[in-house]
Amino acid sequence: MAKVNRDYQKLPGSYLFSTIGKKVREYEAANPGKRVIRLGIGDVTQPLSPEIIKALHSAVDEMGDAKTFKGYAPDLGYEFLRKVISEKDYKARSCEIGPDEIFISDGAKCDCGNIQEIFSRDNVVAVCDPVYPVYVDSNVMAGRTGEYDPEKQRFNGVVYMPCTAETDFVPKLPEEVPDLIYLCFPNNPTGAVINKERLQEWVDYANMNGSVILYDSAYEAYISEPGIPHSIYECKGAENCSIEFRSFSKTAGFTGLRLGYTVVPRALKLEGVALHDLWARRHGTKYNGAPYIVQRAGEAVYSEKGRQEIEKQIGFYMENARLIYEGLKEAGYQVSGGVNAPYIWLRTPDDMTSWEFFDLLLNKANVVGTPGSGFGPGGEHYFRLTAFGNRENTVEAVERIKRI
Ligand SMILES: *Cc1c(COP(=O)(O)O)cnc(C)c1O
């Protein structure tokens, strides 16, 4: 008889966004005249830029001509894209990452979720708290954790690294050494960044202890301050201990198109085994993750014109972030983030829980955000607002919050 994977049942379910949806629907049904503004979504809203659309059209035409038609993409992705990534994302920042160390995929979420498969089941995993839930969830499903403890709101067997205001929302090096360390900077949900010196400490720690860092830099394009690394490979020795994930989703509006990549350096070896060779055998995105058409669209992001258009788009979101940040600060909130990331992280007033503040914002300002506790127990008493709205709604939402 077939059996199910019981580890999947350890997950409490997608409580966060379904509860938000339910509360908003109920409020709207009870208050038909009210216009609710959503500043909680983690999805972009601006359309794809003209250079990207042009590249898509031309690649579509190629697919319709026998002379230029493309079937399965090469294993690692097309060389034209891997080459331009190696040049512009890495060599331009003095990181020696070659095209054959880059694996193109259909987005970072799958790669962040699947990467754990190349590691032994008995590895101990460490995550930032709060953080993007994918890292913990994928390890739960793989059986690398114990049961969920509803009281502590944590899975047993996982090292949660507190990211608090006292340390600028950057975790401290754990005393109990984990095997796999997930880091995400700029961070979702806190919007925090890590400077090069502190990231170097993590790289040294991992190299000294034989740990592997899984570095998610999906938001690197939002970094505006100097001295903040865009890639972990800006740190010395990172190629010996780090895997990096990147995505075109938030940086170029590809959430619906789907494109990302993962860097597994050739130098990264565990027990004499090159992780590059293991990831080359991965399932899922190997042959069909990112279509030729989409990889051509990705290439356009790196053209001079494409880059200018993308920068304008990011500038638009970051102006939203600035408006939210400044507005909340003026209103007396304790705010962070929003400078190197499209996320604003605020401390709830009067020690309200994240959900109490959610209800207050929905009822008094008709604004929807995301309770920080949904990103881990360390997010309790915090709240996330995102810069992905349109300008009019963002300005109006800030005005309404100020009036509470
Ligand atoms: C959105 C996001 C991703 C990537 O998403 P994809 O659309 O799958 O590329 C990765 N990491 C973080 C932290 C994100 O917020």
The ligand as an SDF file (V2000), in Angstrom:
LIG
                    3D

 15 15  0  0  0  0  0  0  0  0999 V2000
   10.3240   36.6240   -3.5660 C   0  0  0  0  0  0  0  0  0  0  0  0
   11.4790   35.9480   -2.9170 C   0  0  0  0  0  0  0  0  0  0  0  0
   12.2550   34.9780   -3.5920 C   0  0  0  0  0  0  0  0  0  0  0  0
   12.1010   34.5340   -4.9800 C   0  0  0  0  0  0  0  0  0  0  0  0
   11.0420   34.2460   -5.5770 O   0  0  0  0  0  0  0  0  0  0  0  0
   10.9360   33.6560   -7.0300 P   0  0  0  0  0  0  0  0  0  0  0  0
    9.8010   34.4050   -7.5970 O   0  0  0  0  0  0  0  0  0  0  0  0
   10.6610   32.1960   -6.8480 O   0  0  0  0  0  0  0  0  0  0  0  0
   12.2270   33.8620   -7.7780 O   0  0  0  0  0  0  0  0  0  0  0  0
   13.3470   34.4280   -2.9440 C   0  0  0  0  0  0  0  0  0  0  0  0
   13.6570   34.7790   -1.7110 N   0  0  0  0  0  0  0  0  0  0  0  0
   12.9710   35.7110   -1.0570 C   0  0  0  0  0  0  0  0  0  0  0  0
   13.4230   36.0930    0.3010 C   0  0  0  0  0  0  0  0  0  0  0  0
   11.8490   36.3170   -1.6210 C   0  0  0  0  0  0  0  0  0  0  0  0
   11.1580   37.2310   -0.9180 O   0  0  0  0  0  0  0  0  0  0  0  0
  1  2  1  0
  2  3  1  0
  2 14  2  0
  3  4  1  0
  3 10  2  0
  4  5  1  0
  5  6  1  0
  6  7  2  0
  6  8  1  0
  6  9  1  0
 10 11  1  0
 11 12  2  0
 12 13  1  0
 12 14  1  0
 14 15  1  0
M  END
$$$$
